[in-house]
Amino acid sequence: MQQFQHNHTSDLSATMAASSVSLSFVPATHSNDEQLEQLADCGLLDETSIELLKDMFEKQQYSLVLSIAKSMLKEAPNSIFLLNILGETAAILKRNEEAVDYYLALIDCDPVDGERLRKKAYLPNVHNNLSIALKDLGLLEEAEVHICAAINKKPRFALAYNTYGTILNDKADLKGAQENLLKAIALNPTDYIPYWNLQSTVTNLDQASEILEACLQQAPGFQKGVIALAGLRAFSGDSSHFNLLKNKGFADDPMMRSIQWVLSLPNLPEVHFNRWSIFDRAVEWAAPNRTLYEFGVWMGESFRYLMRSHTKGFGFDTFLGLPEAWRTVPAGAYTSFGRVPEIDGGEFVVGEFSDTLPSFFTVKRPKAGIMNFDADLYSSTLCALTNAISVIDKETVLIFDEFIVNADWEQDEYRALNEFCAKNNFSYDVLAVSLYTKQMVCKIRL
């Protein structure tokens, strides 16, 4: 996944200050878990309980906030405060399906007395946050509907333009993404986040470096930006800043380790900033008139884009999300809810790789032009490489979607590729990388 940055807009302070939801008055003098649990058990919601929930949220006690707010929602199902805090908390915990449900309920609900004006004021923020949750679920069309609603309700909403830019980037509309990110910057020039995301729309090191410099002018302590800029300068021949960061104790940072790996390669690969330019170059490097193979399809955006240059492609996925947890990402994430894409020329094999790939590749299959590995997991990637060996040759271009930058990236796709090559006495030449999208492109030397 690309390293987009977002700000979920929060209305908790405003809600707490103005809410008139008061099912009962409960005096309280301490903000603690036991007291909140008692409030939840009693089904009570007043200014005191609202303030206590807000305090718990600000202390990042998110699981407790969810538990208590859900209980309170039974007594006040149309509470703007409760629906909003539940949506924001679920989004922070990456429980995006839950977040979507709460935000949609807030948009559709008839507010309790005293909250009608509050709902109207909230709606731009709610649509923005809802669109982020939908985007993270891969539901890009729905995300675009809600971010447009946010902008229509609040035309000078800088954060919404940032969100819209990232949605359009995911839809391969780089021009539209750039236009919206520039609008976000024009409306709020001191916010570093749109600068970081703008980096993903450019095509060369100089442009990206200039944007990162502007980003760091707004946020000099933005560590990811500092390291990325040092890496781009190192790729351009000036390693002084990168070496300084290593000596200052940043050597173990995953992006630092990724940059070090790139610099250690015999030949410096091309550096890209979005997956679409990576895909375009992969098509140029691949042998023509061959078949596309993709392992991990999700909503089919990458497959659909690559099929513009292919007449036949095979995609492999359960379409139910990750079969096991991956680092901090839970099992079931990246689900398409069982929906299999319909893409001209595409044939999709549904099931876990260990069940489907052995039988699929017992039949002679056409050589691969491009193989896109987007299964994330070490086990799944190694399974795909091992079973698909018969369709790989020196002309095949392999793209790995989560190869570098992630925490412990050396134990994921990187490990799978290196073990596969060691077992078969292969090596590989790295053609392109992207710190922003975490991708790597290579060809195997048989």
Secondary structure as the mmCIF struct_conf table of DSSP 4:
data_model
#
loop_
_struct_conf.conf_type_id
_struct_conf.id
_struct_conf.beg_label_comp_id
_struct_conf.beg_label_asym_id
_struct_conf.beg_label_seq_id
_struct_conf.end_label_comp_id
_struct_conf.end_label_asym_id
_struct_conf.end_label_seq_id
HELX_RH_AL_P HELX_RH_AL_P1 LEU A 12 ALA A 18
BEND BEND1 LEU A 23 LEU A 23
HELX_RH_AL_P HELX_RH_AL_P2 ASP A 33 CYS A 42
TURN_TY1_P TURN_TY1_P1 GLY A 43 GLY A 43
BEND BEND2 ASP A 46 ASP A 46
HELX_RH_AL_P HELX_RH_AL_P3 GLU A 47 GLU A 58
TURN_TY1_P TURN_TY1_P2 LYS A 59 GLN A 60
HELX_RH_AL_P HELX_RH_AL_P4 TYR A 62 LEU A 73
TURN_TY1_P TURN_TY1_P3 LYS A 74 GLU A 75
TURN_TY1_P TURN_TY1_P4 PRO A 77 ASN A 78
HELX_RH_AL_P HELX_RH_AL_P5 ILE A 80 ILE A 92
TURN_TY1_P TURN_TY1_P5 LEU A 93 LYS A 94
HELX_RH_AL_P HELX_RH_AL_P6 ASN A 96 ASP A 108
HELX_LH_PP_P HELX_LH_PP_P1 PRO A 111 VAL A 112
TURN_TY1_P TURN_TY1_P6 ASP A 113 GLY A 114
HELX_RH_AL_P HELX_RH_AL_P7 ARG A 116 ASP A 136
TURN_TY1_P TURN_TY1_P7 LEU A 137 GLY A 138
HELX_RH_AL_P HELX_RH_AL_P8 LEU A 140 LYS A 153
TURN_TY1_P TURN_TY1_P8 PRO A 155 ARG A 156
HELX_RH_AL_P HELX_RH_AL_P9 ALA A 158 ASP A 170
TURN_TY1_P TURN_TY1_P9 LYS A 171 ALA A 172
HELX_RH_AL_P HELX_RH_AL_P10 LEU A 174 LEU A 187
TURN_TY1_P TURN_TY1_P10 PRO A 189 THR A 190
BEND BEND3 TYR A 192 TYR A 192
HELX_RH_AL_P HELX_RH_AL_P11 ILE A 193 LEU A 198
HELX_RH_3T_P HELX_RH_3T_P1 GLN A 199 THR A 201
BEND BEND4 ASN A 204 ASN A 204
HELX_RH_AL_P HELX_RH_AL_P12 LEU A 205 GLN A 218
TURN_TY1_P TURN_TY1_P11 PRO A 220 GLY A 221
HELX_RH_AL_P HELX_RH_AL_P13 GLN A 223 PHE A 235
TURN_TY1_P TURN_TY1_P12 SER A 236 GLY A 237
HELX_RH_AL_P HELX_RH_AL_P14 SER A 240 LEU A 245
HELX_RH_PI_P HELX_RH_PI_P1 LYS A 246 PHE A 250
TURN_TY1_P TURN_TY1_P13 ALA A 251 ASP A 252
BEND BEND5 ASP A 253 ASP A 253
HELX_RH_AL_P HELX_RH_AL_P15 PRO A 254 SER A 264
BEND BEND6 LEU A 265 ASN A 267
HELX_LH_PP_P HELX_LH_PP_P2 LEU A 268 PRO A 269
STRN STRN1 GLU A 270 VAL A 271
BEND BEND7 PHE A 273 ASN A 274
HELX_RH_AL_P HELX_RH_AL_P16 ARG A 275 TRP A 285
BEND BEND8 ALA A 286 ALA A 286
HELX_LH_PP_P HELX_LH_PP_P3 ALA A 287 ALA A 287
BEND BEND9 PRO A 288 ASN A 289
STRN STRN2 THR A 291 PHE A 295
TURN_TY1_P TURN_TY1_P14 TRP A 298 MET A 299
BEND BEND10 GLY A 300 GLY A 300
HELX_RH_AL_P HELX_RH_AL_P17 GLU A 301 LEU A 306
HELX_RH_3T_P HELX_RH_3T_P2 MET A 307 SER A 309
BEND BEND11 THR A 311 THR A 311
STRN STRN3 GLY A 313 ASP A 317
BEND BEND12 PHE A 319 LEU A 320
BEND BEND13 PRO A 323 GLU A 324
STRN STRN4 TRP A 326 TRP A 326
TURN_TY1_P TURN_TY1_P15 ARG A 327 THR A 328
STRN STRN5 VAL A 329 VAL A 329
HELX_LH_PP_P HELX_LH_PP_P4 PRO A 330 PRO A 330
TURN_TY1_P TURN_TY1_P16 ALA A 331 TYR A 334
TURN_TY1_P TURN_TY1_P17 PHE A 337 GLY A 338
HELX_LH_PP_P HELX_LH_PP_P5 ARG A 339 PRO A 341
TURN_TY1_P TURN_TY1_P18 ASP A 344 GLY A 345
STRN STRN6 GLY A 346 VAL A 350
BEND BEND14 GLY A 351 GLY A 351
HELX_RH_AL_P HELX_RH_AL_P18 PHE A 353 PHE A 360
TURN_TY1_P TURN_TY1_P19 PHE A 361 THR A 362
BEND BEND15 VAL A 363 VAL A 363
HELX_LH_PP_P HELX_LH_PP_P6 PRO A 366 LYS A 367
STRN STRN7 ALA A 368 PHE A 373
BEND BEND16 LEU A 377 LEU A 377
HELX_RH_AL_P HELX_RH_AL_P19 TYR A 378 ASN A 387
TURN_TY1_P TURN_TY1_P20 ALA A 388 ALA A 388
HELX_RH_3T_P HELX_RH_3T_P3 ILE A 389 VAL A 391
TURN_TY1_P TURN_TY1_P21 LYS A 394 GLU A 395
STRN STRN8 VAL A 397 PHE A 400
TURN_TY1_P TURN_TY1_P22 ASP A 401 GLU A 402
BEND BEND17 ILE A 404 ASN A 406
TURN_TY1_P TURN_TY1_P23 ALA A 407 ASP A 408
HELX_RH_3T_P HELX_RH_3T_P4 TRP A 409 GLN A 411
TURN_TY1_P TURN_TY1_P24 ASP A 412 ASP A 412
HELX_RH_AL_P HELX_RH_AL_P20 GLU A 413 ASN A 424
TURN_TY1_P TURN_TY1_P25 ASN A 425 ASN A 425
STRN STRN9 SER A 427 VAL A 433
TURN_TY1_P TURN_TY1_P26 LEU A 435 THR A 437
STRN STRN10 MET A 440 ARG A 445
#
